[in-house]
Amino acid sequence: MYPKEQLWQEMTFLSYYLHWPREEVMKLDHLERRRWCREVSEVNRKLNGPDKQNKIELK
């Protein structure tokens, strides 16, 4: 089973940055949700520089 804490972190991250409601985030499968988290993190890194922590660490 997917770690509950990590699921909540990913959901919160996407909801915050993309303004997606819970229902939309929950429709994403695991791989797609992680891909969105990586993409949003990369955009934040490019906009804010590597020293900012506006990203989610995926394990």
N, CA, C and O atoms as a GROMACS GRO file, in nm:
protein
  236
    1MET      N    1   0.084  -0.119   0.000
    1MET     CA    2   0.000   0.000   0.000
    1MET      C    3   0.088   0.124   0.000
    1MET      O    4   0.195   0.126   0.060
    2TYR      N    5   0.041   0.228  -0.068
    2TYR     CA    6   0.114   0.354  -0.078
    2TYR      C    7   0.110   0.426   0.057
    2TYR      O    8   0.004   0.434   0.119
    3PRO      N    9   0.224   0.478   0.104
    3PRO     CA   10   0.227   0.546   0.235
    3PRO      C   11   0.128   0.662   0.241
    3PRO      O   12   0.130   0.752   0.158
    4LYS      N   13   0.044   0.657   0.340
    4LYS     CA   14  -0.061   0.757   0.357
    4LYS      C   15  -0.005   0.899   0.370
    4LYS      O   16  -0.060   0.993   0.311
    5GLU      N   17   0.102   0.915   0.444
    5GLU     CA   18   0.163   1.047   0.465
    5GLU      C   19   0.213   1.105   0.333
    5GLU      O   20   0.196   1.224   0.307
    6GLN      N   21   0.273   1.022   0.251
    6GLN     CA   22   0.323   1.069   0.122
    6GLN      C   23   0.208   1.108   0.030
    6GLN      O   24   0.217   1.206  -0.044
    7LEU      N   25   0.101   1.032   0.033
    7LEU     CA   26  -0.016   1.064  -0.047
    7LEU      C   27  -0.069   1.203  -0.008
    7LEU      O   28  -0.102   1.284  -0.095
    8TRP      N   29  -0.078   1.228   0.121
    8TRP     CA   30  -0.128   1.358   0.168
    8TRP      C   31  -0.034   1.471   0.126
    8TRP      O   32  -0.080   1.579   0.089
    9GLN      N   33   0.097   1.448   0.132
    9GLN     CA   34   0.193   1.550   0.090
    9GLN      C   35   0.177   1.583  -0.057
    9GLN      O   36   0.176   1.700  -0.096
   10GLU      N   37   0.164   1.481  -0.140
   10GLU     CA   38   0.147   1.504  -0.283
   10GLU      C   39   0.016   1.575  -0.312
   10GLU      O   40   0.012   1.667  -0.395
   11MET      N   41  -0.090   1.534  -0.246
   11MET     CA   42  -0.220   1.598  -0.267
   11MET      C   43  -0.216   1.746  -0.225
   11MET      O   44  -0.268   1.832  -0.296
   12THR      N   45  -0.157   1.773  -0.112
   12THR     CA   46  -0.147   1.910  -0.063
   12THR      C   47  -0.064   1.995  -0.157
   12THR      O   48  -0.101   2.108  -0.189
   13PHE      N   49   0.048   1.941  -0.201
   13PHE     CA   50   0.137   2.012  -0.293
   13PHE      C   51   0.065   2.051  -0.421
   13PHE      O   52   0.069   2.167  -0.463
   14LEU      N   53  -0.002   1.956  -0.484
   14LEU     CA   54  -0.071   1.984  -0.610
   14LEU      C   55  -0.190   2.077  -0.589
   14LEU      O   56  -0.214   2.166  -0.670
   15SER      N   57  -0.263   2.057  -0.483
   15SER     CA   58  -0.378   2.144  -0.455
   15SER      C   59  -0.333   2.288  -0.432
   15SER      O   60  -0.397   2.382  -0.479
   16TYR      N   61  -0.223   2.303  -0.361
   16TYR     CA   62  -0.172   2.437  -0.331
   16TYR      C   63  -0.122   2.507  -0.458
   16TYR      O   64  -0.161   2.621  -0.485
   17TYR      N   65  -0.037   2.441  -0.533
   17TYR     CA   66   0.025   2.505  -0.648
   17TYR      C   67  -0.064   2.511  -0.771
   17TYR      O   68  -0.054   2.606  -0.848
   18LEU      N   69  -0.149   2.415  -0.792
   18LEU     CA   70  -0.232   2.412  -0.912
   18LEU      C   71  -0.377   2.450  -0.884
   18LEU      O   72  -0.457   2.465  -0.976
   19HIS      N   73  -0.410   2.467  -0.755
   19HIS     CA   74  -0.546   2.504  -0.715
   19HIS      C   75  -0.649   2.401  -0.761
   19HIS      O   76  -0.761   2.434  -0.799
   20TRP      N   77  -0.608   2.276  -0.756
   20TRP     CA   78  -0.698   2.166  -0.792
   20TRP      C   79  -0.772   2.120  -0.667
   20TRP      O   80  -0.711   2.109  -0.560
   21PRO      N   81  -0.900   2.093  -0.679
   21PRO     CA   82  -0.974   2.040  -0.564
   21PRO      C   83  -0.933   1.895  -0.534
   21PRO      O   84  -0.879   1.825  -0.620
   22ARG      N   85  -0.959   1.854  -0.414
   22ARG     CA   86  -0.924   1.719  -0.368
   22ARG      C   87  -0.973   1.611  -0.465
   22ARG      O   88  -0.900   1.516  -0.495
   23GLU      N   89  -1.094   1.625  -0.513
   23GLU     CA   90  -1.152   1.525  -0.601
   23GLU      C   91  -1.070   1.507  -0.729
   23GLU      O   92  -1.052   1.395  -0.777
   24GLU      N   93  -1.021   1.617  -0.784
   24GLU     CA   94  -0.941   1.609  -0.906
   24GLU      C   95  -0.807   1.543  -0.880
   24GLU      O   96  -0.761   1.461  -0.960
   25VAL      N   97  -0.744   1.578  -0.769
   25VAL     CA   98  -0.614   1.518  -0.736
   25VAL      C   99  -0.630   1.369  -0.711
   25VAL      O  100  -0.544   1.290  -0.750
   26MET      N  101  -0.738   1.330  -0.646
   26MET     CA  102  -0.760   1.188  -0.616
   26MET      C  103  -0.790   1.106  -0.741
   26MET      O  104  -0.774   0.984  -0.739
   27LYS      N  105  -0.833   1.169  -0.849
   27LYS     CA  106  -0.858   1.097  -0.973
   27LYS      C  107  -0.729   1.054  -1.042
   27LYS      O  108  -0.729   0.962  -1.124
   28LEU      N  109  -0.619   1.120  -1.008
   28LEU     CA  110  -0.490   1.087  -1.069
   28LEU      C  111  -0.439   0.954  -1.016
   28LEU      O  112  -0.452   0.925  -0.897
   29ASP      N  113  -0.382   0.874  -1.103
   29ASP     CA  114  -0.319   0.753  -1.052
   29ASP      C  115  -0.184   0.790  -0.992
   29ASP      O  116  -0.134   0.901  -1.009
   30HIS      N  117  -0.126   0.696  -0.924
   30HIS     CA  118  -0.002   0.719  -0.850
   30HIS      C  119   0.108   0.779  -0.938
   30HIS      O  120   0.166   0.881  -0.901
   31LEU      N  121   0.136   0.720  -1.051
   31LEU     CA  122   0.245   0.767  -1.137
   31LEU      C  123   0.217   0.905  -1.195
   31LEU      O  124   0.307   0.988  -1.205
   32GLU      N  125   0.094   0.929  -1.232
   32GLU     CA  126   0.060   1.060  -1.286
   32GLU      C  127   0.070   1.168  -1.178
   32GLU      O  128   0.119   1.278  -1.206
   33ARG      N  129   0.026   1.140  -1.059
   33ARG     CA  130   0.035   1.236  -0.948
   33ARG      C  131   0.181   1.270  -0.917
   33ARG      O  132   0.215   1.386  -0.897
   34ARG      N  133   0.265   1.168  -0.913
   34ARG     CA  134   0.408   1.191  -0.888
   34ARG      C  135   0.471   1.272  -1.001
   34ARG      O  136   0.556   1.358  -0.976
   35ARG      N  137   0.430   1.246  -1.123
   35ARG     CA  138   0.483   1.320  -1.237
   35ARG      C  139   0.446   1.468  -1.226
   35ARG      O  140   0.531   1.554  -1.248
   36TRP      N  141   0.321   1.498  -1.191
   36TRP     CA  142   0.279   1.636  -1.172
   36TRP      C  143   0.360   1.704  -1.061
   36TRP      O  144   0.399   1.820  -1.074
   37CYS      N  145   0.387   1.632  -0.953
   37CYS     CA  146   0.467   1.688  -0.844
   37CYS      C  147   0.607   1.723  -0.892
   37CYS      O  148   0.660   1.829  -0.860
   38ARG      N  149   0.667   1.634  -0.970
   38ARG     CA  150   0.801   1.660  -1.023
   38ARG      C  151   0.801   1.781  -1.117
   38ARG      O  152   0.890   1.866  -1.110
   39GLU      N  153   0.701   1.789  -1.203
   39GLU     CA  154   0.694   1.899  -1.298
   39GLU      C  155   0.675   2.034  -1.228
   39GLU      O  156   0.740   2.132  -1.263
   40VAL      N  157   0.586   2.038  -1.130
   40VAL     CA  158   0.563   2.163  -1.055
   40VAL      C  159   0.690   2.200  -0.978
   40VAL      O  160   0.726   2.318  -0.973
   41SER      N  161   0.757   2.103  -0.920
   41SER     CA  162   0.882   2.130  -0.849
   41SER      C  163   0.987   2.187  -0.943
   41SER      O  164   1.060   2.279  -0.905
   42GLU      N  165   0.995   2.136  -1.063
   42GLU     CA  166   1.093   2.184  -1.161
   42GLU      C  167   1.061   2.327  -1.203
   42GLU      O  168   1.153   2.409  -1.216
   43VAL      N  169   0.936   2.359  -1.223
   43VAL     CA  170   0.898   2.497  -1.257
   43VAL      C  171   0.937   2.590  -1.142
   43VAL      O  172   0.993   2.697  -1.165
   44ASN      N  173   0.907   2.550  -1.020
   44ASN     CA  174   0.944   2.633  -0.904
   44ASN      C  175   1.094   2.650  -0.894
   44ASN      O  176   1.142   2.759  -0.861
   45ARG      N  177   1.169   2.545  -0.921
   45ARG     CA  178   1.315   2.554  -0.915
   45ARG      C  179   1.366   2.654  -1.017
   45ARG      O  180   1.454   2.735  -0.986
   46LYS      N  181   1.313   2.650  -1.138
   46LYS     CA  182   1.356   2.743  -1.243
   46LYS      C  183   1.319   2.887  -1.211
   46LYS      O  184   1.396   2.979  -1.236
   47LEU      N  185   1.201   2.906  -1.155
   47LEU     CA  186   1.156   3.042  -1.123
   47LEU      C  187   1.225   3.100  -1.001
   47LEU      O  188   1.254   3.220  -0.997
   48ASN      N  189   1.251   3.018  -0.901
   48ASN     CA  190   1.300   3.066  -0.772
   48ASN      C  191   1.447   3.039  -0.747
   48ASN      O  192   1.504   3.092  -0.652
   49GLY      N  193   1.509   2.960  -0.830
   49GLY     CA  194   1.648   2.923  -0.810
   49GLY      C  195   1.658   2.799  -0.723
   49GLY      O  196   1.564   2.764  -0.652
   50PRO      N  197   1.772   2.732  -0.728
   50PRO     CA  198   1.789   2.605  -0.657
   50PRO      C  199   1.790   2.616  -0.505
   50PRO      O  200   1.774   2.515  -0.436
   51ASP      N  201   1.809   2.736  -0.451
   51ASP     CA  202   1.816   2.752  -0.306
   51ASP      C  203   1.680   2.755  -0.238
   51ASP      O  204   1.671   2.736  -0.117
   52LYS      N  205   1.575   2.777  -0.314
   52LYS     CA  206   1.440   2.780  -0.257
   52LYS      C  207   1.388   2.638  -0.239
   52LYS      O  208   1.426   2.549  -0.314
   53GLN      N  209   1.303   2.618  -0.142
   53GLN     CA  210   1.251   2.485  -0.111
   53GLN      C  211   1.104   2.469  -0.153
   53GLN      O  212   1.026   2.406  -0.081
   54ASN      N  213   1.067   2.526  -0.267
   54ASN     CA  214   0.930   2.515  -0.315
   54ASN      C  215   0.914   2.390  -0.400
   54ASN      O  216   0.874   2.397  -0.516
   55LYS      N  217   0.944   2.277  -0.341
   55LYS     CA  218   0.934   2.151  -0.413
   55LYS      C  219   0.899   2.042  -0.314
   55LYS      O  220   0.909   2.059  -0.193
   56ILE      N  221   0.859   1.930  -0.369
   56ILE     CA  222   0.829   1.814  -0.286
   56ILE      C  223   0.935   1.710  -0.315
   56ILE      O  224   0.968   1.684  -0.430
   57GLU      N  225   0.988   1.651  -0.212
   57GLU     CA  226   1.090   1.546  -0.226
   57GLU      C  227   1.018   1.413  -0.241
   57GLU      O  228   0.955   1.365  -0.147
   58LEU      N  229   1.029   1.353  -0.358
   58LEU     CA  230   0.967   1.224  -0.382
   58LEU      C  231   1.065   1.113  -0.351
   58LEU      O  232   1.182   1.121  -0.389
   59LYS      N  233   1.017   1.010  -0.282
   59LYS     CA  234   1.103   0.899  -0.244
   59LYS      C  235   1.069   0.779  -0.328
   59LYS      O  236   1.131   0.674  -0.313
   0.00000   0.00000   0.00000
